[in-house]
């Protein structure tokens, strides 16, 4: 059994700091694939190209749409051919997707998908739901997104814990070396998406580092101003005026007595 696209809607957001470009794009082209994920992969490319065109038409002079956030909002498909006996919905913790594609697992919210330190042998693609970096929730992966870029290198370990963002999150696990022999186009797409994720993470850390540097500068300026403040207060000497006043008052009576004695003589 295979699938044909009826309609899929993708949301595209520009990652350029300060850019407000966010738009939905509907794809209705005649796309077929062995699985829904295969169909979505091709539809996503079309939606991304539409996003480039619209963004450049509106904001092309300011900046280009580079490495955008793209995720699926909705999708409907038509089943083609007789259903295979094993082609059941993915509901268990692990199963094989239709037509010999990668294993697919479903997760509950907060459940770990990949764990830091584990051997990285597969690239992961979110088919349904969402996932995010446990320590950096802003790094969100929604349907159509890929993560686990460490798997494109030999003998590497996972660099972070990725957890499911909602109940029923479905994730496919692809071995790129095996996939490159059976489906080179899909392997190339996953490789490109994994590399985009690497640059996305690097950009995130650059922005995070810049924000930390700004906080440090503000704290240093605040500390410098607080050190100067006590020096101004120390210049005041209110107690210096109290000493001379009693001495002048004590001399006047003595002077008058001396004058009276001189008159009597």
Secondary structure, DSSP 8 states (H G I E B T S, - for coil): -EEEEEEEEEEEE--STT---EEEEEE----EESSHHHHHHHHHHHHHHHHHHHHHHHHTTT----S-EEEEEEEEEEEES---TT-----SS-EE-GGG--EEEEE-TT-EEE-TTSB---EEEEEESEEEESS-TTSEEETT-EE-GGGGSTT-B--S-EEESSTTEEEEEE-HHHHHHH-HHHHHHHHHHHHHHHHHHHHHHHHHHHHHHHHHHHHHHHHHHHHHHHHHHHT--GGGGHHHHHHHHHHHHHHHHHHHHHHH-
